[in-house]
Amino acid sequence: MAMHAMVLRKLGGPLEWTELPDRSPGLGEIRVKMMACGVCRTDLHVLDGELPNPQLPIIPGHEIVGRIDMVGPGVKGLYEGERVGIPWLGHTCGVCPYCIGARENLCDHPLFTGYTRDGGFATAMIADARYAFPLGELGSDVSLAPLLCAGLIGWRSLMIAGDGKKLGLYGFGAAAHILAQVARWEGRSVFAFTRPGDVATQGFARHLGATWAGGSDEMPPEPLDAAIIFATAGELVPLALKAVRKGGRVVCAGIHMSDIPSFPYGLLWEERQLMSVANLTRQDGLDFLRLAPDIGIVTTTTTYKLTQANQALADLRAGKFEGAAVLAP
C-alpha cells in the first residue's frame, strides 16, 4: 500500500505531489491516517528557508488530526481507531536539563513535526506516541486542526502574558482568533491590532468579542496589561511596549520574527517586560485541549484539498481568508 504526500524538496520551491512507500511505526511510534491538517505561518517559514537546517526533503504540516491505524511496539495508552492530534513539537530527548526540569519545550535535541520530521501534508504519517494527544469524538476534524498549533501556542502565550484583564493581540490571524475566544471566556477584554486599514479583519475581531479593534499603528484607548504579538514584524515590539502599562508584559509568540528595531529605553523602563514563547510542553496540550470543549471555541476555517496545499500556502501569505486554512485529505 502506498501513501501520498505534498513534499518540499527545495527551499522556496513548490510542494510536489508524491507517491511514497507505506511506512510502519517503530518502537514507541504510531501510524496516523490523516483526517485534517491545518496550514500554519510556520509552514511558510519552513518553505522560505527562514528556519535553519530543515530536514529536506520534508513533508510539512503540524496541526494534525488523524486516526491511529497502526500501533508500534512499546506504545501504551493509545489504540487503533483512536482520534489524536499531533503538534509542532514531535520528539524530545528526555535527558537534557530542560527535559528533566519540566521545560521540554526548550529541549536541546528536539524534533519538530513538518520541519525536522515528516508532518501532516500527507495521507498518513508516523508520530512519536508520546506527542499524540487523544481528542475524543467531539467536534469535526477540520474544526479541531487549528487548535494543534494556533490554539496551543496561543494558550502558552496567554499563560506567559499573565492574568491581566486588558489584553492586546497584534496580528489577528489563526492564533488570535482562537485566543480571543479563550480570553473572553476568562473575562478579559481583548484589544485587536491588525494591518492598518484592514477594516474587514477589525470587524471579524469585534464579531469575536473584541472590546476594540484598530490598526497596529494606533494606540489602544487605554493602557494594556499585556500584549501578545503573533505577527512576524519586529517593528511591532516598540509599539506594543508603548501600549502596555507600567509593569506590563509583551510576549512575542512567533517562531520567527524580523529584526526588532532600536527603541528608546523609556519604552522598556518602569518594569515592562519583553518575553518570547518557544514551542509547547505536553502539559500545555493536555491543559488546553481539556478546556477547549468547555470554552466552546469556534474556529473559522477555509478548507482545501491536500493536493491544493500550494494554493493554501499562497492564500495564507496573501491574507485571503479569516481564521485558518485546513487541508482535508
N, C-alpha and C positions, 0 to 999 in steps of 0.2 A: 504494500500500500504506500502511495506517495503522498506527501504533503505539498502545499503551495504557500509561497510567501512573497512579499514585496521586499526585495533585498537591496541594500545600499552597498555598492561596490566601489564607488569613487566619491570622495567628498565633493559636494557641490553638484553632483550628478543626480539624475532622476533615479527613483527606486525602480527595480526591474522585477517583473512578474516571473517567478522562477519555480520550477518543479524540483523538489528535493526528496531524497530517500527518507523513508519512515524512520523515526527516531524512537528509541526506547529509553525509559528513565533508568538512571544508575542508582547507586547507593544514596539513600536519603532524598531521592528526587521523585517527582510525579510528572506524568504527561497530561497536558490540559488541552481539551478540544476548545478552540476559540469560539466564543459567542458574541463578544463585542470588545473593541479596543479603542479607547479614547486617543485623540490626537492632541499632543501637548506642545507648547512652545519649546520645551526642551528637545523634542524631536527635531525641530528646526536648528537648534544649536548643534546637535549631532551632525545633521546634514550639511551645515555650513562650515563645519570644522572649528567651531568656536569652543568646543570642549576638547581637551588634549587626549591624544592616543586612543581613539576609538578602535574597537576590535573589528577591522574590516576583513572580509565582507560581514555585514551585520544586518539583522532583521530588527528594525526599530519597533517602538511601541512599548509603553509601560503602564497603561491604565487598562488593565486586562480583566475581563470577566469571562470565565470559562467553566467547563465541567471536567472533572478528572476522569480520564478513560483508561489510565494505567497507573498503578502504584508500584514504585520501585522498592527494593529490599531495604529494610530498616526504617520504613516510614510508619509512624503510629499516629492515630487520631484523625486520619483522613481516609476517605473511602471512595471507590469508583462511583461515578454518578453525582458526587457532591459538587455544588457550585462554589467556586472560590474566586477570590480576587488576587491578582499578582501586582505588586507595586514596583516603584523605581529601584529601591534597594533590594537586590536579588540574592545576595550572599554576603556573609561576613565571616571573618576568620575565627572568632570566638576566643582568641587567646591574647590579643593585644591589650594594652592598658585601657583603651577605650571600651572594648567589648566587655572586659572584666569589670569595668567601672560603670556599667549600665548606660554607656553612651555609644552604643553600637553604630549609631548614625555617623560617627567620626572614625569608624574602623580604619586601621592602617592598610588593610588588604581586602577591600570590598570588591564586589562585582555588581554592576548596575544593569538592570533589565533594559534591553534595547540600545545599549551603549557598549558594554564590555561583555555581555552575554545576550544571546538572541532573545528578542522580545515578541510582541503580540501582533505585528502586522503579518499574520500567517493563519493558516487553518488549524495549526496545533503548535504547541511549544513544550519544552522541558523546563521545569522550575524546581528550585530548591524548596522542598516541602516545608522547611521552617519559615519561609517567606511566602506562604499562601494563607490568605485569610478566609475562613468559612463565611459565606454571605447569606446563607439561608435562602428562602424562596420568595421573600417579599421584595417587590419591585422588579422592573424589567431589566434585562441585561444592558440595554443601551443607556437607560437612566442611571444605572449604578456605575458604569465605567468611569465617568469623570471623578467620582469620589476617590478613586485609587491613586490619584496624584494631586489634581487640583484641590480636592477635598482634604486629603491628608496633609499636604504642605500648608494649606490654609489653616488647618486645625493647629499644627505645630506652631505656625507663625502667631496665631492668636494666643496660644499659651505663653509664648515668649513675650508678646506685647503686654501682658499683664491684664489686670482686671478693670482697667479704666473704662468709664462709661461712654466716652466720646471717642470713636474710632474712625480714623481716616483710612481709606483704601485707594491707593494710587494704581491705576490700571484696572479697569472694570471688565475683565475677561472671565475665563472659565473659573479660576480660583476665587476671584472676588464675588462672582455671582452666587457661589455656594456659601462663602464665608459671610456674606451679608445676611443670609438667612439664619446662619448659626448665631451671629452676633445679635440679631433682632430677637431670636428665641431666648437669649440670655439677658435681654432687657437693655442692651446697649443701643446707642444712637450711632448710625452709620453715616459718614460723610464720604461721598464717592467723587473721585477725581478721574477725569477722562482726558482724551486728547482735546485740546482747545477747540471749541466749536462743534464738538460731536454731540449734538442735541439728542440724537437717537439713543445713544448709549446712556446719556444722562437720564432720559425718560425711562429706559429699561431699569436703571438703578433705583429711581423713585418708585417704579412699579414693584420692586422687590423690597420696598420699605425704607429706602434711604431717606434720612431727615433732610439732607441737602445733597445736590449734585451739581458739579461745575467743572470747568477746565482745570488742568494741572497747573496752569499759570495763575490761578486765582487763590486767594486766601479764604479759608472757611469763615463762616460768620462768627465763630467763637473758637478759642484755642482748643486743641485736641489733647486728649490724654495720651494717645498713642497713634501711630500711623504705620501701616504696612505697605511696602512698595512691591507690587507684583510686576510692574512694567520693568523692562530691561534697560531703562535710560538712567545713567548715573547722575544726570543733571537734576533729577527729581530729589536727590538726597538733601541738598541745601534747602529746597523748597519745603520739604516735609519737616526738616528741623525747625524751620521758621514757623511752621503751622502748629507745632506742639507747644504745650505749656512748659513752664519751669518744671524740671524733674520728669518730663515726658520722654517717651521712648519711640525710636524709629527702627523698624525691622525691615531689612532687605530680604525678600523671600525668594528671589530668583536664583537659579544655579549659575546664571551668567548675567553680567551687567556691564554696560560700557563704563569707561573710566569716570570716576567721580571728580568733578572739577574742584579746584580750591575754593574755599569759602571762609568768611570771617570767623574767627574763634568765638565771637559773640553768639553765633547760632548754636554752638555746642555748649557754651557756658551755662551756668545755673543748673548743672547736674542733668542736662539732657543726655540721653544715651543712644548710641548707634550700634545696632547688632545685625548679625546675619543668621539665616537659617540654613542648615545643611542636612538634606535628606530627611529621614524619619527613623524612629525606632519601631519595633514591632508593637510595643505598648501603645504608641501613638495610634497605630492602626486599630488595635483592639478597642481602645477607648472611643475613638471617633466612630467606628462602624457600629459599635454597640449603641451609641447615642443617636445615630443618623435617623433611624425609624421614628424615634420619639420627637425629633426636631421637625420631621415632616419635610425634609429637603426636596424641592422640586428642581431638577436640573433641566436647563434649556439646551436642547441638543439639535444638531443638524447631522443627519445620517448619510453616510457614503458607503458604497460597496468596497470591499477590500481592494479590488483592482483600481479603485479611484483614489488610492492613498495620495498620489502625487497632486491631484486636484484639491483634496482636503488640506494638504500642507500649504498649497498656494493660496487657498482661500483664507486659511489661518493667518498667513503672512500679510495678506491684504486687508484683514479685518472685515471680511464679508459676511460674518454671522455674529449673532449674540450668543453668549454662553460657550458651549463646547462642541467640537466636531467628534463624531464617533464612527469608526469603521465597523460594519456588521458583516462578517464572512457569510 
